[in-house]
Amino acid sequence: MSEIVKNFIALILSILLVHLVYIGYVRPQADVLLEAAKLAGLSAPRDLVIVLKDYEQEICFILMLWGSFLILSKCLVILRNNYLFTVDLIEETSEETGNEPSEEAIEKTGDKKIVPEAIIEKLDTALSADRNLAPLVQTLRAALWRYAGTGNVQNLSDAIESRVEALALRQDAENSMIRYLIWAIPSIGFIGTVRGIGQALSLADKALAGDIAGMTNSLGVAFNSTLVALLISLFLMFIFHQLQRLQDGQLVDIQAYCDQYLIARIK
């Protein structure tokens, strides 16, 4: 299943889950409290369901769940592939291969032979399809192909650096939707603020006549939507920064792994 399909399914599930909670509990409970306050001649109470009952808050929670899925799925992929940094893929492949390489393709480190073609073949066959898509494996494969074609250590190092830079650019592009959600959620809260203030101004004549309940309820809509949106935005920003920390650490680990296990052996 492609990444786009998974993300779309996650969005649909987020919409269904949040909407079911709202129509099943939040809005019915809020209507009961508002009706009781109206009969008692009081303004709307500050219960949690009253704060969350409006459409802007519902949309913010939908985007929060979807954004959390996007962030956590990327974090899990990175954490699942972290064990590769503890495995010496180059040494295992060099020891297991029984092919006799040509003089041009051999680099010796002690009694170990580094054969680019054999290592690439081993990476293709020994690892699963998901692991072959890991950034570390892709970087090793690209660097070894460059070295097999040129036999130059500098070209090998340049290939690693260019691959790491390309990975950083790809990660930044893939995070664009998450950044948009973090920006959009406070904007939706401000939309609720404008809507609530507009409703309050339309009830100004009743407030001047002494009935301020409608005006205070509308102002509650304005401030509640902003409050909820800002809190959700802070939460998403926190877990997004954790994702960025993992992604930056992955780039550093890839560079360090290639320096230790590949470049250091081909001098």
C-alpha positions as CSV (number, residue, x, y, z in Angstrom):
1,M,0.0,0.0,0.0
2,S,1.4,3.4,-1.0
3,E,2.2,6.1,1.4
4,I,-0.5,8.4,-0.1
5,V,-3.2,5.8,0.3
6,K,-2.2,5.2,4.0
7,N,-2.3,8.9,4.7
8,F,-5.7,9.3,3.1
9,I,-7.1,6.3,5.0
10,A,-5.7,7.9,8.2
11,L,-7.4,11.2,7.4
12,I,-10.8,9.4,6.8
13,L,-10.5,7.5,10.1
14,S,-9.6,10.7,12.0
15,I,-12.7,12.4,10.6
16,L,-15.0,9.5,11.5
17,L,-13.6,9.0,15.0
18,V,-13.7,12.7,16.0
19,H,-17.2,13.2,14.5
20,L,-18.6,10.2,16.2
21,V,-17.3,11.4,19.6
22,Y,-18.8,14.9,18.9
23,I,-22.2,13.7,17.8
24,G,-22.3,11.0,20.4
25,Y,-21.1,12.8,23.5
26,V,-19.7,16.3,23.2
27,R,-22.6,18.2,21.6
28,P,-25.5,16.4,23.3
29,Q,-23.8,16.9,26.7
30,A,-23.1,20.6,25.8
31,D,-26.7,21.1,24.8
32,V,-27.9,19.7,28.1
33,L,-25.7,22.1,30.1
34,L,-26.6,25.1,27.9
35,E,-30.3,24.4,28.3
36,A,-30.0,24.1,32.0
37,A,-28.1,27.4,32.2
38,K,-30.7,29.1,30.1
39,L,-33.5,27.9,32.2
40,A,-31.7,29.1,35.3
41,G,-31.0,32.5,33.7
42,L,-27.2,32.0,33.8
43,S,-24.5,32.3,31.2
44,A,-22.9,29.2,29.7
45,P,-20.7,27.2,32.2
46,R,-17.0,26.6,31.6
47,D,-17.3,22.9,31.3
48,L,-14.9,21.0,29.0
49,V,-17.7,20.0,26.6
50,I,-18.8,23.6,26.3
51,V,-15.2,24.6,25.4
52,L,-15.0,21.9,22.8
53,K,-18.5,21.9,21.3
54,D,-18.0,24.1,18.2
55,Y,-17.1,23.1,14.7
56,E,-13.7,24.8,14.7
57,Q,-12.6,22.7,17.6
58,E,-13.8,19.6,15.9
59,I,-11.8,20.4,12.8
60,C,-8.7,21.1,14.9
61,F,-9.0,17.7,16.6
62,I,-9.3,16.0,13.3
63,L,-6.2,17.7,12.0
64,M,-4.4,16.9,15.3
65,L,-5.1,13.1,14.9
66,W,-4.0,13.2,11.3
67,G,-0.9,15.2,12.0
68,S,0.0,12.9,14.9
69,F,-0.3,9.9,12.6
70,L,2.0,11.5,10.0
71,I,4.6,12.4,12.6
72,L,4.5,9.1,14.5
73,S,4.6,6.9,11.4
74,K,7.8,8.7,10.3
75,C,9.3,8.3,13.8
76,L,8.5,4.6,13.8
77,V,10.2,4.0,10.4
78,I,13.4,5.7,11.7
79,L,13.4,3.8,15.0
80,R,12.7,0.5,13.2
81,N,15.7,0.9,11.0
82,N,18.1,2.1,13.8
83,Y,19.4,-1.4,14.4
84,L,21.1,-1.3,11.0
85,F,23.7,1.2,12.5
86,T,24.8,-1.6,14.9
87,V,25.4,-4.1,12.1
88,D,28.7,-4.1,10.1
89,L,27.2,-4.8,6.7
90,I,30.5,-4.3,4.9
91,E,32.5,-6.8,7.0
92,E,29.8,-9.5,7.0
93,T,29.4,-9.3,3.2
94,S,33.1,-9.3,2.6
95,E,33.7,-12.4,4.7
96,E,30.7,-14.3,3.3
97,T,31.4,-13.7,-0.4
98,G,33.4,-16.4,-2.2
99,N,33.9,-14.7,-5.5
100,E,37.4,-13.8,-6.6
101,P,37.3,-10.1,-7.7
102,S,39.5,-8.4,-10.2
103,E,42.6,-6.5,-9.1
104,E,40.9,-3.2,-9.9
105,A,37.9,-4.0,-7.7
106,I,39.8,-5.1,-4.6
107,E,40.7,-3.0,-1.6
108,K,42.4,-4.7,1.3
109,T,42.0,-3.9,5.0
110,G,44.2,-6.4,6.9
111,D,43.0,-9.7,5.5
112,K,39.5,-8.5,4.6
113,K,38.6,-7.8,1.0
114,I,36.2,-5.0,0.0
115,V,34.4,-5.9,-3.2
116,P,31.8,-3.2,-4.1
117,E,29.8,-5.4,-6.5
118,A,29.7,-8.3,-4.1
119,I,28.5,-6.0,-1.2
120,I,25.8,-4.5,-3.4
121,E,24.6,-8.0,-4.4
122,K,24.6,-9.1,-0.8
123,L,22.6,-6.0,0.3
124,D,20.0,-6.7,-2.4
125,T,19.6,-10.4,-1.5
126,A,20.1,-10.5,2.3
127,L,17.9,-7.7,3.4
128,S,14.1,-7.5,3.1
129,A,12.4,-5.1,0.7
130,D,11.6,-2.6,3.5
131,R,15.2,-2.6,4.8
132,N,16.5,-2.1,1.3
133,L,14.6,1.2,1.3
134,A,16.3,2.3,4.5
135,P,18.4,5.5,3.9
136,L,21.5,3.8,5.2
137,V,21.3,1.0,2.7
138,Q,20.5,3.3,-0.1
139,T,23.4,5.5,0.7
140,L,25.8,2.5,0.9
141,R,24.5,1.2,-2.4
142,A,24.9,4.5,-4.2
143,A,28.4,5.1,-2.8
144,L,29.6,1.6,-3.7
145,W,28.3,1.8,-7.2
146,R,30.2,5.1,-7.6
147,Y,33.4,3.5,-6.2
148,A,33.0,0.4,-8.4
149,G,32.8,2.6,-11.5
150,T,35.7,4.9,-10.7
151,G,37.9,3.2,-8.1
152,N,38.4,6.6,-6.5
153,V,38.0,7.2,-2.8
154,Q,37.2,10.9,-3.2
155,N,34.3,10.0,-5.5
156,L,33.1,7.5,-2.9
157,S,33.2,10.3,-0.2
158,D,31.5,12.7,-2.6
159,A,28.7,10.2,-3.3
160,I,28.0,9.7,0.4
161,E,27.9,13.5,1.0
162,S,25.6,14.1,-1.9
163,R,23.3,11.2,-0.9
164,V,23.0,12.5,2.7
165,E,22.2,16.0,1.3
166,A,19.6,14.6,-1.0
167,L,18.1,12.7,1.9
168,A,17.9,15.9,4.0
169,L,16.1,17.7,1.1
170,R,13.7,14.8,0.7
171,Q,12.8,14.7,4.4
172,D,12.3,18.4,4.4
173,A,9.9,18.1,1.4
174,E,8.0,15.2,3.0
175,N,7.5,17.3,6.2
176,S,5.8,20.1,4.3
177,M,2.3,18.8,5.0
178,I,3.0,18.5,8.7
179,R,4.2,22.1,8.8
180,Y,1.1,23.2,6.9
181,L,-1.1,21.5,9.5
182,I,0.7,23.2,12.4
183,W,0.1,26.5,10.6
184,A,-3.5,25.7,9.7
185,I,-4.8,24.7,13.1
186,P,-4.2,28.2,14.8
187,S,-5.7,29.7,11.6
188,I,-8.9,27.7,12.1
189,G,-9.0,28.8,15.7
190,F,-8.8,32.4,14.5
191,I,-11.7,31.7,12.1
192,G,-13.8,30.7,15.2
193,T,-12.7,33.9,16.9
194,V,-13.9,36.0,14.1
195,R,-17.2,34.1,13.9
196,G,-17.8,34.4,17.6
197,I,-17.1,38.1,17.7
198,G,-19.4,38.6,14.7
199,Q,-22.2,36.8,16.4
200,A,-21.6,38.8,19.6
201,L,-21.8,42.1,17.7
202,S,-25.0,41.1,16.1
203,L,-26.5,40.6,19.6
204,A,-25.3,44.0,20.8
205,D,-28.9,45.5,20.8
206,K,-30.1,42.7,23.1
207,A,-27.1,43.3,25.4
208,L,-28.0,47.0,25.6
209,A,-31.5,45.9,26.5
210,G,-30.1,43.9,29.4
211,D,-29.9,40.4,27.9
212,I,-26.2,39.7,27.8
213,A,-26.4,35.8,27.8
214,G,-26.3,35.6,24.0
215,M,-23.4,38.0,23.7
216,T,-21.4,36.2,26.3
217,N,-22.1,32.8,24.7
218,S,-20.8,34.2,21.3
219,L,-17.7,35.6,22.9
220,G,-17.2,32.2,24.5
221,V,-17.2,30.7,21.0
222,A,-14.5,33.2,20.0
223,F,-12.1,32.5,22.8
224,N,-12.7,28.8,23.2
225,S,-11.8,28.1,19.5
226,T,-8.5,30.1,19.8
227,L,-7.6,28.4,23.1
228,V,-8.1,24.9,21.8
229,A,-6.4,25.6,18.5
230,L,-3.3,27.0,20.2
231,L,-3.0,24.1,22.7
232,I,-3.3,21.6,19.8
233,S,-0.7,23.5,17.8
234,L,1.7,23.4,20.7
235,F,1.3,19.7,21.1
236,L,1.9,19.1,17.3
237,M,4.9,21.4,17.3
238,F,6.5,19.4,20.2
239,I,6.2,16.0,18.6
240,F,7.2,17.5,15.2
241,H,10.4,18.7,16.7
242,Q,11.0,15.2,18.1
243,L,10.7,13.9,14.6
244,Q,13.1,16.5,13.3
245,R,15.6,15.5,16.0
246,L,15.4,11.9,14.9
247,Q,15.8,12.8,11.3
248,D,18.8,15.0,11.9
249,G,20.3,12.2,14.1
250,Q,19.7,9.7,11.3
251,L,21.7,11.9,8.8
252,V,24.6,12.2,11.3
253,D,24.5,8.4,12.0
254,I,24.6,7.6,8.2
255,Q,27.6,9.8,7.7
256,A,29.4,8.4,10.8
257,Y,28.6,4.8,9.7
258,C,30.0,5.3,6.2
259,D,33.1,6.9,7.6
260,Q,33.7,4.1,10.1
261,Y,32.8,1.0,8.2
262,L,33.4,2.0,4.6
263,I,35.8,4.9,4.0
264,A,38.1,4.0,6.8
265,R,38.6,0.6,5.2
266,I,39.2,1.9,1.7
267,K,42.3,4.1,2.1
